[in-house]
Amino acid sequence: MMKMKLAKNIIGIFILVLLIILPKGEAQYSINERFIGWKQQPIGIKSNGKIININAYIANTQTKRKQGLMHVESMPDDVGMLFIFDPPRMVSIWMKNTLIELDIIFIDQDQKIIKIHKNAQPYSLESISSGLAVKWVVEINGKASDLWEIKPGDQLIFQQAD
């Protein structure tokens, strides 16, 4: 009888420990793990006479745009995501299941930055609107647009591959 009670206690403690140490919710990924097989393309942003180079993952389908940077734990400073909207349209972005702070850059069909939403907060359900029709949205690490002095009116340098 005593052995049975001890065995139940040990099993209970084991289950409790598993519940504590196992990850909760969806898996979290490094940027490299999350986007295996995604196309990457260098893009640039011309600002103050200099070009900021970004290695962008291309989100050019509804599925990829919906996934975005969700569940990514960290991202190198020179990496981002380029969302392509063809034809151009008004878009809204949210940060649901996004673990890192982002700067969201809205770009019109003339490749001109029309709006920057800085430091979008992780997990926020706030709808972040482009305000006008855009063809591209670039997401980079939060605070990077200030660090690189990117501002509305700056130019996206991007050659869209077929």
N, C-alpha and C positions, 0 to 999 in steps of 0.2 A: 504494500500500500504506500509506504514511504517512497519507494523507488518510483512508483507511478506518478506521484505528486512532484517529485524532483524532475522527472522527465518532462512533465507538462510545463513546469516553470522554465526549464532550459529551452524548450521549443518556443515558448512565449517570448522569452528574452531574445532568441535568435530572430524571430519574426519582427520584433520591435527594432532591432538593430538594422535589419534589411530595409525596413521602411524609412529609417532615418538616413541611411547612406545612399540608397538608390536615388538617381536623379528624378526630379519631379517634372511632369509635363513633357513637352517635346524636347528632343535632343538639341544641344547647342553645338555649333560648328565653328571651326576656323574658316576663313574666307576660302581657302584652297579646297577644303573638304566639301563645302556647300555647293560649289559651282564647278565641279568636275564635268567636263564636256561642254561647258558654256563657252561661246566665242568671247575672246578678249580682243580689244582693239585700243591702240593709243589714241587719245584725244588731247586737245590742248584748249586752254582758255587764255586768250590774249588780254592782258590787263596791265595798264601802266607801261606799255612798251615792251613787256616781257611775256613769255609764253610759259604757262604752268602746264606741265605734262602730267597726265593722269592715265593710268592703265585701267580701262573701263571694261567691266563685264557688260555685255549687251543684252538688254531685256527688250526683245523685239516681238514677242508673242504675248497674248493675253495671259497665258499660264506663267511666263517668266515675269511679266510686270506685276502680277498678283503676288508672286513669291518675294520679289524684291530682295531686300537684305534681311528678311526675317531670320531669326535664330542664329545670326552671325555674332560671335562673341567679341571679335576685334578685327580691325582692318588696317593694313599698312597705310601710311600717310599718302602714298602716291597711287592708291587704288580707289576706285569708285564704281558706280554703276550708271550706265547710260540707258534710260528708258526712251524708246522710240514710239511716237504716236503718228501714224500715217493713215489717214489725213490728220492734220493738226486739229486739236480740240481743246476745250477747257478740261482740266483734269484736277482731281483731288487725291491727295496722298494722306495716309495715316501711318502711325508707328506701331500698330498692333503687332505684338510678338517680335518687335525690333529691339534688340538688346543694347544697341549703342546709339549715342547722340549723333545726329546727322545735320548737315547743312543741305538744304534742298534748293537746287538752282533750276529755275524755269526759263526755257529758251524758245524764242519764236521761230517761225519758218525761215527767217533771214539770218539765223544763227546768232541772234542778239539776246543777251540775258535781259529778261524783263522783270524778274523778281527773284529774291533770295529769301528763303525762310531759314533763319539761323537757329542752330542749336535745338532742333526738334527733339523732344524728350522721349526716351525709350518708353514703350508700352502705351503711349498716349493714343486715345481714340479720337482726338481732335482732328477734324477734317482740315487739311491744309490745301487751299485752292490756288490754282495758277492765276485766277482772276481774269485771264485772257486766254485765247487759243495758243497752245504751244505744240511744237513738234518734238521737242526733247526735254527731258528732265535729267539732271545729273545729281546724284547723291554722293557726297563726300563726308569724311569725318567731321563731326561738329567742331566748330571754331576755325576750321581750315580756311573758309572764305575770308575771315578777318586776317588770319595769318598771311594769306597770299594776296590780300587786298583786292579780292574779286568783288565787283559791284555791278549793279544794273548798267547796261550799256556796253559792257565788255562782250567780247566775241568768242563763240565756240568755234574751234578749228577741228573739223571732223569731215572725213570723206566716207560717206556711207557706201559700203560694199553691197553689191547685188546679192 
